[in-house]
Amino acid sequence: MTSDEELWRKVCQGDAEAFADFYRAYASPLRRFLHWYLGDLQAEEDVAQETFLELWRSPNGFNPARAPLKRYIFGVARKRAAEWWRRHPPALGKGAPEQAVPACEAGTLLASALAQLDPEARALLWLRQAEGYSYIELAEIFQIPLGTVKSRLFAARERLRQVWSGGIECS
């Protein structure tokens, strides 16, 4: 049994200390994922809290034979984030809220370009490029067919290319 499986077994038994360890291990990667999915600090915190609360109240949904614990957690968070977007749709023609960042830094340019993508595209790119998930893993997290993952990632990358070729300017 892996350490994740052992930790999760203790969480399922209601072990609050194990849940605290679980939270410390996964809160940061989950918030980074939600940052790219939601683009709103308060929403990120709310959705992360809802995700961990759901996992504490009803921990029995995880099956280590199907997927690693981190993938399961990201799947739960993605569903919560999608619910948040349904309750708080962006203004017509806008993606996620713009983020206040200093001008002319490479990270600023990337953040500006990513902010112009829809939330799912940002989340797919983040999980693929930054977290290293495979296409199959992304299909499981987003509960969409493998071909859909590939086409959405292609479309997201093309959109980024369009944004970059449009010449994002520093102010």
Wavefront OBJ file of the C-alpha trace (Angstrom):
o trace
v 0.000 0.000 0.000
v 1.398 3.407 -0.974
v 1.713 6.224 1.516
v -1.163 8.049 -0.251
v -3.374 4.987 0.109
v -2.439 4.590 3.776
v -3.081 8.286 4.415
v -6.431 8.080 2.650
v -7.405 4.950 4.601
v -6.844 6.908 7.834
v -8.860 9.868 6.476
v -11.739 7.470 5.679
v -11.601 6.285 9.295
v -12.118 9.875 10.483
v -8.535 10.484 11.611
v -8.341 14.296 11.895
v -4.540 14.289 12.126
v -4.298 12.275 8.907
v -6.672 14.730 7.244
v -4.431 17.602 8.369
v -1.452 15.809 6.766
v -3.541 15.213 3.641
v -4.486 18.904 3.529
v -0.865 20.041 3.932
v 0.225 17.722 1.116
v -2.447 18.711 -1.398
v -3.641 22.236 -0.598
v -0.877 24.029 -2.495
v -1.085 22.036 -5.769
v -4.876 22.241 -5.639
v -4.822 26.012 -5.209
v -2.368 26.382 -8.110
v -4.731 24.347 -10.284
v -7.739 26.396 -9.175
v -5.808 29.603 -9.813
v -5.594 28.729 -13.502
v -9.125 27.415 -13.632
v -10.860 30.303 -11.835
v -8.518 33.307 -11.880
v -10.155 34.778 -8.787
v -8.419 34.549 -5.406
v -11.610 34.453 -3.325
v -13.161 31.849 -5.627
v -9.979 29.759 -5.469
v -10.075 29.769 -1.675
v -13.805 29.024 -1.562
v -13.625 26.165 -4.049
v -10.531 24.678 -2.375
v -12.308 24.815 0.983
v -15.463 23.241 -0.496
v -13.349 20.509 -2.081
v -11.561 19.608 1.152
v -14.803 19.804 3.107
v -16.459 17.416 0.651
v -13.487 15.036 0.910
v -13.639 15.121 4.717
v -17.403 14.583 4.879
v -17.559 11.926 2.179
v -14.125 10.371 1.676
v -15.220 7.043 0.264
v -15.286 8.056 -3.418
v -11.578 7.470 -3.969
v -10.515 4.124 -5.417
v -6.714 3.723 -5.552
v -7.089 0.996 -8.189
v -8.584 3.537 -10.617
v -6.347 6.575 -10.215
v -3.771 8.279 -7.980
v -5.130 10.345 -5.108
v -3.953 13.662 -6.608
v -5.873 12.999 -9.838
v -9.002 12.179 -7.844
v -8.701 15.400 -5.822
v -8.231 17.495 -8.966
v -11.321 15.850 -10.463
v -13.426 16.755 -7.418
v -12.058 20.323 -7.490
v -12.723 20.651 -11.212
v -16.370 19.757 -10.656
v -16.610 22.296 -7.852
v -14.944 24.951 -10.018
v -17.332 24.234 -12.898
v -20.246 24.683 -10.466
v -18.726 27.999 -9.382
v -18.558 29.173 -13.027
v -22.217 28.227 -13.533
v -23.176 30.297 -10.487
v -20.875 33.231 -11.459
v -20.671 33.412 -15.255
v -18.181 35.953 -16.613
v -19.441 39.036 -18.388
v -20.198 38.460 -22.064
v -16.977 38.318 -24.072
v -14.722 38.046 -21.034
v -12.817 35.089 -19.656
v -11.539 34.958 -16.125
v -10.994 38.177 -14.230
v -7.758 39.965 -15.111
v -5.012 39.632 -12.565
v -3.074 42.601 -11.299
v 0.599 41.966 -12.123
v 3.610 44.173 -12.779
v 4.085 45.139 -16.438
v 6.670 43.674 -18.844
v 7.672 40.561 -16.923
v 7.619 37.239 -18.746
v 5.183 35.897 -16.162
v 2.951 38.894 -16.742
v 2.808 38.240 -20.456
v 1.982 34.599 -19.879
v -0.645 35.441 -17.263
v -2.210 37.991 -19.625
v -2.313 35.475 -22.449
v -3.747 32.726 -20.252
v -6.376 35.085 -18.824
v -7.824 35.338 -22.335
v -8.547 31.599 -22.462
v -11.706 30.049 -21.094
v -11.357 28.413 -17.647
v -11.357 24.836 -18.901
v -8.666 25.570 -21.486
v -6.473 27.198 -18.814
v -7.000 24.248 -16.483
v -6.220 21.697 -19.208
v -3.028 23.535 -20.162
v -1.965 23.871 -16.541
v -2.486 20.217 -15.732
v -0.772 19.077 -18.938
v 2.173 21.473 -19.034
v 2.839 22.326 -15.378
v 1.599 19.237 -13.555
v 2.566 16.753 -16.284
v -0.684 14.836 -16.547
v -1.114 12.557 -19.557
v -3.956 12.925 -22.027
v -5.608 9.827 -20.550
v -5.362 11.259 -17.039
v -6.870 14.555 -18.237
v -9.754 12.653 -19.843
v -10.438 11.037 -16.461
v -10.173 14.290 -14.501
v -12.448 16.219 -16.875
v -14.657 13.214 -17.625
v -14.430 13.758 -21.372
v -13.255 11.481 -24.207
v -9.538 11.296 -25.000
v -10.077 12.826 -28.447
v -11.872 15.777 -26.865
v -8.915 16.373 -24.539
v -6.561 16.446 -27.515
v -8.746 18.766 -29.560
v -9.339 21.155 -26.649
v -5.634 21.297 -25.841
v -4.881 21.960 -29.505
v -7.484 24.739 -29.582
v -6.109 26.243 -26.339
v -2.559 26.240 -27.699
v -3.755 27.802 -30.954
v -5.579 30.504 -29.005
v -2.388 31.226 -27.053
v -0.474 31.487 -30.334
v -3.068 33.970 -31.617
v -2.798 36.024 -28.448
v 1.013 36.045 -28.638
v 1.093 36.843 -32.347
v -1.356 39.668 -31.674
v 1.464 41.311 -29.774
v 0.548 41.703 -26.142
v 2.084 45.018 -25.227
v 3.523 46.059 -21.911
v 2.312 49.267 -20.382
l 1 2 3 4 5 6 7 8 9 10 11 12 13 14 15 16 17 18 19 20 21 22 23 24 25 26 27 28 29 30 31 32 33 34 35 36 37 38 39 40 41 42 43 44 45 46 47 48 49 50 51 52 53 54 55 56 57 58 59 60 61 62 63 64 65 66 67 68 69 70 71 72 73 74 75 76 77 78 79 80 81 82 83 84 85 86 87 88 89 90 91 92 93 94 95 96 97 98 99 100 101 102 103 104 105 106 107 108 109 110 111 112 113 114 115 116 117 118 119 120 121 122 123 124 125 126 127 128 129 130 131 132 133 134 135 136 137 138 139 140 141 142 143 144 145 146 147 148 149 150 151 152 153 154 155 156 157 158 159 160 161 162 163 164 165 166 167 168 169 170 171
